[in-house]
């Protein structure tokens, strides 16, 4: 795949509607498309990840995947849809090949995506994909079918899928379809499972998973050793940004449509701040000081919820003065607050941190920034959640998500427990938590969305 800056249109490639992503396509890709296509696919994979973590059932997942794909992977030029699918897969393969953890996540999401897309294909197209995979399984001959048809009928009826005379069966070594054997969905005879066409997805998915897993390891090897330096220099910033990308709304100051007043800040902190900000806020009130990481994380969040610069300076000064004195605050700390608001230095309107950025931060001893779901000990997290009023079954559910490293879902469940209201979009930004909370608590005000 060549990355170009030109306006030349990529060459269309002929392939079935569901790709097996065997090798990177020989086509030119504009640098903008390289990134935009990948972001769209990432939205699909993240949506799948959220659906799975929320325990959606297979039929709900099928609907979700269909909707995510339809919304994010369309293209104004219908001929480009397949190219977008293939290009975005290969870009994300590059992004997610670099560590064991990234590979595991990407493999799991791509496999789930493939599984549901395969189920949505026509029988004809499914058979074509099986041929492409060169699966060594032969369809049962008519004579062989006649000898086992009663047994096949019994199994089919027992799983609520009455037999159909046209159903094609495949004879497969039973250990290759462990999932079907475990759920008693296939007839087994002399070490072979008789798999009907509509269950064949398990076979194909296993093959798909295995091939993508090997491909990810190879891509990593190539990326670290053989990709030309110049090309690597050009792609590295995009690859890095993609693996950390936040896909939600922009909470920079220019997008703020509501203000908060200094006199309301304690009440807002108690009711509408997510745990990460609530913790920083409490520590600031207690110690009258926060280290740089904490000042940045809380300061930009407060800017994002609508605290004006003058109020921000008054707020930080009131606290810091108790510890370092007003003069030292003016000399050493006021500059960085004005800087955050774009009034010093490069005059950039700095954006509040997303969950992804906060979760991947690495606080040291004495720091209070970071995401409590990721960075607190279990004991401290339980205590902090208890103080916020989360207990009983809700607390167990939150801790369960934390153990499985679904930190944003843990935060979403906390939100739902505190507000007694669902949050279908999930929490992916502290400022999103705040605005969703305010929508519930102050429905008429509705700040930033
Ligand atoms: S998940 Fe996000 S909003 Fe929630 S505590 Fe962690 S960083 Fe804050």
Boltz pocket constraint, residues with backbone or C-beta under 6 A from the ligand:
constraints:
  - pocket:
      binder: B
      contacts: [[A, 274], [A, 275], [A, 276], [A, 277], [A, 354], [A, 355], [A, 358], [A, 359], [A, 370], [A, 371], [A, 372], [A, 373], [A, 407], [A, 408], [A, 411], [A, 427], [A, 428], [A, 429], [A, 430], [A, 433]]
      max_distance: 6.0
